[in-house]
């Protein structure tokens, strides 16, 4: 992976994009793609759409969502402690003991989520599974009036952002779900050989996937693609406690996962496989027997229907502050989508 591309990935991971909010990360996306896209647009919903060869008769949409799960300030009590609602799906136990950031009009505000020390817990306390309504964010305020000098109801909150590389070219960060996918579709757009491009490619950094696939729905209506590929994360099963018989054998570093199932057009799937095999790109196969809950679901049923595929990045510890992916997997996924785009011609037929 080129240094510039890796630095872009690091920057979007370290920039907030809580689902449902105007995202500073999307401005970084716009700045990055401006060097190689023919056109860059931001729609009213906040989706960033980068285009190459946009006037071609066949339109391909690549979608990866930039939004991340977070929290929203719901209440400030008299002592200045903040209570929150979830944005997206949280396991509350992941939040205890975390360093947090509230993103306010006056800038980021540091805080922590904790609970009663174990020394003071009763046996009954220790058995309880915490709920988000029982957790509080401590920003060090003296009282409610002091907290309200910085915080307003409705301010978004994320875990403290950061990016760390570990052994075997793996990387850990919050929001790998799904800034990894957003990076892949934008990097794929950059890697396409212009001389081989016969279709229009619209790479979309979508919004609000975590609260209902909303950005993919609006952007796909606007782009009106014939073919759509969503890039999201999937559960890596190469760690303890996950049953491969139920979730499949998905491993970090073995390549992106090409999914088969009713949410995926079979001809798109076979073209993805052919592109991977023809260019010696490592990949894995996955199966999903229903609508996937990814942007692929919204794209597939846009207008009169879109020939849709799903390419996923293996991710350990999804929806946690320590999501782990392989940098090799996202690199291969970008190559796969670039080669797939180069294979499309205006006469391609995707009717099953």
Buried (B, 14 or more C-beta within 10 A) or exposed (E): EEEEBBEBBBBBBBBBBBBBBEBEBBEBBBEBBEEBBBEBBBBEBBBBBBBBBBEBEBBBBBBBBBBBBBBBBEEBEEEBBBBBBBBBEBEBEBBEEBEBBBBBEEEBBEBBBBBEEEEEEEEEEEEEEBEBEEBBBBBEBEEBEBBEEBBEEEBBBBBBBEBEEEEEBBBBBBBBBBBBBBBBBBBBBBBBEEEEBBBBBBBBBBBBBBBEBBBBBBBBBBBEBBBBBBBBBBBBBBEEEBEEEEEBEBBBBBBBBBBBBEBBBBBBBEBBBEBBEEBEBEBBEBEBEEBBEBBBBBBBBBEEEBBBBBBBBBBBBBBBBEBBBBBBBBBBBBBBBBBBBBBBEEEBEBEE
